[in-house]
């Protein structure tokens, strides 16, 4: 998004920044509350179940991540302030932003792929109801705190 100019729009328009900021804060609070309200699920041993009985909402994690990133203007502002120091003025700046963004995306994919493979080893423990409940509570508390902090933070309003 930074390469296409969303960062510039957010830097130039205080109203656009505030709208995105408040939408992001409300979304974080929503995610935090849903972490606390989740119904207790009976544990499913996915190793002993036929593949068709293990149901996962296709794209739900992707959709949640996409919405979180779109509603987070700080990500765009980070790229707006960080990447320009590496741009060579005599070359096409837009192309350089796209290349740097693509490299960042590639490294992110590699990092998360490694992380997923490592987490596969501790999956059984992570899926236990006790650990899931603790993770949901801590995550919910953190998301609520971040959302409320964003709503109450007056330093970015000026």
C-alpha positions as CSV (number, residue, x, y, z in Angstrom):
1,X,0.0,0.0,0.0
2,X,2.9,2.4,0.7
3,X,4.2,2.0,-2.8
4,X,0.8,3.0,-4.3
5,X,0.6,6.2,-2.2
6,X,-1.7,5.3,0.7
7,X,1.0,6.5,3.1
8,X,1.2,9.9,1.3
9,X,-2.6,10.3,1.5
10,X,-2.6,9.4,5.2
11,X,0.3,11.9,5.8
12,X,-1.5,14.7,3.9
13,X,-5.0,14.1,5.2
14,X,-5.5,14.2,9.0
15,X,-9.1,13.2,8.5
16,X,-8.2,10.1,6.5
17,X,-5.5,9.1,9.1
18,X,-8.0,9.6,12.0
19,X,-10.7,7.6,10.2
20,X,-8.3,4.7,9.6
21,X,-7.0,5.0,13.1
22,X,-10.4,4.8,14.8
23,X,-11.6,2.0,12.5
24,X,-8.4,0.1,13.4
25,X,-8.9,0.7,17.1
26,X,-12.6,-0.4,17.0
27,X,-11.5,-3.5,15.1
28,X,-8.8,-4.3,17.7
29,X,-11.4,-3.9,20.5
30,X,-13.8,-6.2,18.6
31,X,-11.1,-8.9,18.2
32,X,-10.2,-8.6,21.9
33,X,-13.8,-9.0,23.0
34,X,-14.4,-12.0,20.7
35,X,-11.3,-13.6,22.3
36,X,-13.0,-13.5,25.7
37,X,-16.5,-14.5,24.4
38,X,-15.4,-17.5,22.4
39,X,-17.4,-20.6,23.2
40,X,-15.5,-23.5,24.7
41,X,-14.8,-26.0,22.0
42,X,-14.4,-29.7,22.6
43,X,-10.9,-30.7,21.6
44,X,-10.5,-32.4,18.3
45,X,-7.7,-34.9,17.8
46,X,-7.1,-34.1,14.1
47,X,-4.6,-36.9,13.8
48,X,-7.3,-39.6,14.4
49,X,-10.1,-37.9,12.4
50,X,-10.9,-38.3,8.8
51,X,-9.7,-35.3,6.8
52,X,-13.2,-34.2,5.9
53,X,-14.4,-33.9,9.6
54,X,-11.7,-31.3,10.4
55,X,-13.3,-28.1,9.3
56,X,-11.4,-24.9,8.9
57,X,-12.9,-21.7,7.6
58,X,-11.0,-21.1,4.3
59,X,-9.4,-17.7,4.2
60,X,-10.6,-16.6,7.7
61,X,-7.0,-16.1,9.0
62,X,-6.1,-14.3,5.8
63,X,-9.1,-12.1,5.9
64,X,-8.5,-11.2,9.5
65,X,-4.8,-10.4,8.8
66,X,-5.7,-8.3,5.7
67,X,-8.3,-6.2,7.6
68,X,-5.9,-5.7,10.5
69,X,-3.2,-4.4,8.2
70,X,-5.4,-2.2,6.1
71,X,-6.8,-0.6,9.2
72,X,-3.4,0.0,10.7
73,X,-2.0,3.3,9.4
74,X,1.1,2.9,11.4
75,X,2.3,0.2,9.0
76,X,2.0,2.5,6.1
77,X,3.6,5.3,8.0
78,X,6.5,3.0,9.0
79,X,7.2,2.2,5.3
80,X,6.8,5.9,4.4
81,X,9.5,6.9,7.0
82,X,11.8,3.8,6.7
83,X,12.0,3.0,3.0
84,X,12.8,6.5,1.6
85,X,16.2,6.5,3.2
86,X,17.2,3.6,0.9
87,X,15.9,5.2,-2.3
88,X,18.5,6.2,-4.9
89,X,17.3,9.6,-6.2
90,X,18.6,9.1,-9.7
91,X,16.5,6.0,-10.3
92,X,12.7,5.4,-10.5
93,X,11.5,5.8,-6.9
94,X,8.2,4.0,-7.4
95,X,10.0,1.0,-8.8
96,X,12.4,1.0,-5.9
97,X,9.5,1.1,-3.4
98,X,7.8,-1.8,-5.1
99,X,11.1,-3.8,-5.2
100,X,11.8,-3.1,-1.5
101,X,8.2,-3.9,-0.6
102,X,8.4,-7.2,-2.5
103,X,11.6,-8.1,-0.8
104,X,10.0,-7.4,2.6
105,X,7.0,-9.5,1.5
106,X,9.3,-12.4,0.5
107,X,11.2,-12.3,3.8
108,X,7.9,-12.2,5.7
109,X,6.7,-15.3,3.8
110,X,9.9,-17.1,4.5
111,X,9.8,-16.1,8.2
112,X,6.2,-17.3,8.6
113,X,6.9,-20.5,6.8
114,X,9.7,-21.3,9.1
115,X,7.5,-20.3,12.1
116,X,4.7,-22.6,10.9
117,X,7.0,-25.6,10.6
118,X,8.5,-25.0,14.0
119,X,5.0,-24.6,15.6
120,X,4.0,-27.9,14.0
121,X,6.3,-29.7,16.5
122,X,4.5,-28.2,19.5
123,X,1.0,-28.3,18.0
124,X,-0.5,-30.9,20.3
125,X,0.4,-28.8,23.4
126,X,-0.8,-25.6,21.8
127,X,-4.2,-27.2,20.9
128,X,-4.9,-28.3,24.5
129,X,-7.9,-26.6,25.9
130,X,-6.0,-25.1,28.9
131,X,-3.3,-23.5,26.6
132,X,-6.0,-22.3,24.1
133,X,-7.9,-20.7,26.9
134,X,-4.8,-18.9,28.2
135,X,-3.8,-17.8,24.7
136,X,-7.3,-16.4,24.0
137,X,-7.4,-14.5,27.3
138,X,-3.9,-13.0,26.9
139,X,-4.5,-12.2,23.3
140,X,-7.9,-10.6,24.0
141,X,-6.4,-8.5,26.8
142,X,-3.6,-7.3,24.6
143,X,-5.9,-6.4,21.7
144,X,-8.3,-4.6,24.0
145,X,-5.4,-2.7,25.6
146,X,-4.0,-1.7,22.1
147,X,-7.4,-0.7,20.9
148,X,-8.2,1.4,23.9
149,X,-4.7,3.0,23.8
150,X,-5.2,4.0,20.2
151,X,-8.6,5.6,21.0
152,X,-7.2,7.4,24.0
153,X,-3.9,8.5,22.5
154,X,-4.0,12.2,22.0
155,X,-0.4,12.6,20.7
156,X,-1.4,11.6,17.1
157,X,-4.4,14.0,17.0
158,X,-2.3,17.1,16.6
